[in-house]
Amino acid sequence: MSVAVKEKVAEYLETATGKPVDLDPLPDDTPLNTLGLDSLLTISVLVTLLEDCGVDLGEHADSLVTPSTLGDLYAIAGRFMGDDDETPGDSNMSREQRSQLDYYQEKLAYETDAADLKAALEEGQDLVVVDGRSSEAYDREHIPGAISIPHRSISQDSLAGLSKTPLYVAYCDGIGCNASTKTAIKLATAGFRVKELLGGLDWWKRDGYATEGTAAQCEAHAQVDCGCAG
């Protein structure tokens, strides 16, 4: 992430919290609430950033998700600031290359993987895991602590009892199923902050994490090292 983007984000955070913020030692997955930002302050920072960048909020409203981590905020800032030193040689980037970079930054803002989700749960981050599959599939096997909200049943009434403060992480069976995408769309449309779990339940299990249900697996069973930490 470019120095200019980090400095600008630091300015917004300092204005919102009323105290100096040193972002250099903080990893991108640092939750914003640990920096003193509640949901209202986070939205205020986002709106200010977008307004300063001249972004048409009406035009981009459907594609923006309220950030929950520094990485999310960096991705949004980098997308709209058009900073020249974001990556080596960035000043010579074509429009197509810039569009591609924006796309990858948005993926990190709107998606997470099993390892990052497991770490977030262990850290006690304010998030809710949502199983968008059928109730029968959920009963058979699901991520521990996940709540069952079949995507076909999602409505304003079925979501009425849920808080909009946490980050919601939607998942389904895996790459061959789009129930998580449909769940994420409906949650985002209803005003919830949401990310989609890459690989779904399948890759959660491949990473060796335990599941609950009648067909639950024990932790560290059939673990597959994808090499992401290398």
C-alpha positions in Angstrom: 0.0 0.0 0.0 1.4 3.4 -0.9 2.7 5.9 1.6 0.3 8.5 0.4 -2.7 6.3 0.9 -1.6 5.4 4.4 -0.9 9.0 5.3 -4.3 10.0 4.1 -6.1 7.2 5.9 -4.2 8.1 9.1 -5.5 11.7 8.8 -9.0 10.5 8.5 -8.6 8.2 11.5 -7.0 11.0 13.6 -9.8 13.4 12.8 -12.4 10.8 13.7 -10.8 9.6 17.0 -9.3 12.9 18.0 -5.9 11.4 18.7 -2.7 10.5 16.7 -2.7 7.2 14.9 0.5 5.4 13.9 -0.4 2.9 11.1 3.1 1.8 10.2 3.4 -1.1 12.7 -0.2 -2.2 12.3 -1.1 -5.1 9.9 -3.8 -4.7 7.3 -6.1 -7.1 9.1 -6.2 -4.8 12.2 -9.9 -4.3 13.1 -11.0 -0.6 13.0 -12.8 -1.0 16.3 -9.5 -1.6 18.1 -8.5 1.9 17.0 -11.4 3.4 18.7 -13.9 3.5 15.8 -17.4 2.4 16.3 -19.8 1.7 13.4 -20.9 5.4 13.2 -17.3 6.7 13.2 -16.3 4.2 10.6 -19.1 5.3 8.3 -18.2 8.9 8.9 -14.6 8.2 7.9 -15.8 6.3 4.8 -18.1 9.1 3.7 -15.5 11.8 4.3 -12.9 9.8 2.3 -15.3 9.3 -0.7 -16.4 13.0 -0.6 -12.8 14.2 -0.6 -12.1 12.0 -3.6 -15.1 13.4 -5.5 -16.9 10.0 -5.5 -20.6 10.0 -6.5 -22.1 8.1 -3.6 -25.2 7.3 -5.5 -23.3 5.8 -8.4 -21.2 3.5 -6.2 -23.6 2.8 -3.3 -24.3 -0.8 -4.4 -20.6 -1.7 -4.6 -19.3 -0.2 -1.4 -19.2 -2.2 1.9 -18.4 -0.4 5.2 -14.8 -1.3 6.0 -14.0 -3.4 9.2 -10.2 -3.5 9.0 -7.4 -1.2 7.9 -6.9 -3.3 4.8 -10.6 -2.7 3.8 -10.1 1.0 4.3 -6.8 1.0 2.4 -8.5 -0.8 -0.5 -11.3 1.7 -0.8 -8.9 4.7 -0.4 -6.5 3.2 -3.0 -9.4 2.6 -5.4 -10.5 6.2 -5.5 -7.4 8.2 -4.7 -5.6 7.1 -7.9 -2.2 7.4 -6.1 0.9 7.3 -8.3 3.2 5.4 -5.9 0.9 2.6 -4.8 3.1 0.0 -6.6 6.4 0.1 -8.4 5.9 1.6 -11.8 2.4 2.6 -11.0 2.8 6.0 -12.6 3.0 4.3 -16.0 0.0 2.1 -15.4 -2.6 2.0 -18.2 -6.3 2.4 -17.4 -6.7 -1.4 -17.9 -3.9 -2.1 -15.4 -5.4 0.3 -12.9 -8.8 -1.3 -13.3 -7.2 -4.7 -12.7 -5.4 -3.4 -9.5 -8.7 -1.9 -8.3 -10.4 -5.3 -8.9 -7.9 -7.2 -6.7 -8.1 -4.6 -4.0 -11.8 -4.9 -3.9 -11.6 -8.7 -3.7 -9.6 -8.3 -0.4 -12.2 -5.8 0.8 -15.2 -8.1 0.1 -13.8 -11.6 0.5 -12.0 -13.6 3.2 -10.5 -17.1 3.3 -10.7 -19.8 5.9 -7.4 -19.1 7.6 -8.2 -15.4 8.0 -11.7 -16.2 9.3 -10.4 -18.7 11.8 -7.9 -16.1 13.1 -10.6 -13.5 13.3 -12.8 -15.8 15.3 -10.0 -16.7 17.7 -9.2 -13.0 18.2 -12.8 -12.4 19.2 -13.5 -9.9 16.3 -17.0 -8.7 16.1 -18.3 -10.9 13.3 -21.1 -13.3 12.5 -20.7 -16.3 10.3 -23.7 -17.0 8.1 -24.5 -20.4 6.5 -26.6 -19.6 3.4 -27.3 -23.2 2.5 -30.5 -25.2 3.4 -31.4 -25.9 7.0 -30.8 -29.6 6.3 -27.2 -29.0 5.0 -26.5 -26.8 8.0 -27.7 -29.5 10.4 -25.5 -32.0 8.7 -22.3 -30.0 9.0 -21.4 -26.3 9.5 -18.7 -24.0 10.7 -18.8 -23.8 14.5 -20.8 -20.9 15.8 -22.3 -20.1 12.4 -26.0 -19.2 12.2 -28.3 -20.7 9.6 -30.0 -18.2 7.2 -30.9 -20.1 4.0 -30.5 -17.5 1.2 -34.0 -18.3 -0.2 -35.6 -17.3 3.1 -33.8 -14.0 3.6 -36.2 -11.0 3.9 -36.5 -7.9 5.9 -38.6 -9.8 8.5 -36.1 -12.7 8.8 -33.2 -10.2 9.3 -35.1 -7.9 11.7 -33.5 -9.3 14.9 -29.9 -9.0 13.7 -27.6 -6.2 14.6 -25.9 -4.3 11.8 -22.8 -3.6 13.9 -20.9 -6.8 13.3 -19.2 -7.9 10.0 -21.2 -10.8 8.5 -19.2 -13.6 6.7 -21.4 -15.6 4.3 -20.5 -19.1 3.1 -21.9 -22.1 1.4 -20.5 -25.5 0.2 -17.7 -24.2 -1.8 -16.6 -23.0 -5.3 -19.3 -25.1 -7.0 -22.1 -23.3 -5.0 -23.2 -19.6 -5.2 -25.5 -19.6 -2.2 -22.8 -17.5 -0.3 -22.9 -14.9 -3.1 -26.7 -14.7 -3.0 -26.6 -14.5 0.8 -24.0 -11.7 0.6 -26.0 -9.7 -1.9 -29.2 -9.9 0.2 -27.4 -9.0 3.4 -25.6 -6.0 1.7 -28.9 -4.9 0.2 -30.4 -4.9 3.6 -27.6 -2.6 4.9 -25.3 -5.2 6.6 -21.5 -5.2 6.3 -20.6 -8.5 4.6 -17.8 -10.5 3.2 -17.9 -13.8 1.3 -15.8 -16.8 2.5 -13.6 -18.1 -0.3 -13.9 -21.9 -0.8 -16.8 -22.1 1.7 -17.2 -25.1 4.0 -15.2 -27.3 1.7 -12.0 -25.2 2.1 -12.7 -24.6 5.8 -12.4 -28.4 6.1 -9.5 -28.7 3.8 -7.6 -26.3 6.0 -8.2 -28.8 8.9 -10.7 -26.8 10.9 -13.4 -28.5 13.0 -17.1 -28.5 12.0 -20.3 -29.0 13.9 -23.4 -31.1 13.0 -24.3 -34.7 12.6 -21.4 -35.2 10.1 -18.9 -33.0 12.0 -15.2 -33.5 11.6 -12.5 -33.1 14.2 -10.0 -30.4 14.0 -6.8 -31.1 12.0 -8.5 -33.8 10.0 -7.5 -34.0 6.3 -5.6 -30.8 6.5 -4.3 -29.3 3.2 -1.5 -26.7 3.3 -2.3 -24.2 0.5 1.0 -22.3 1.1 -0.6 -18.9 1.6 1.6 -18.2 4.6 4.8 -18.9 2.7 
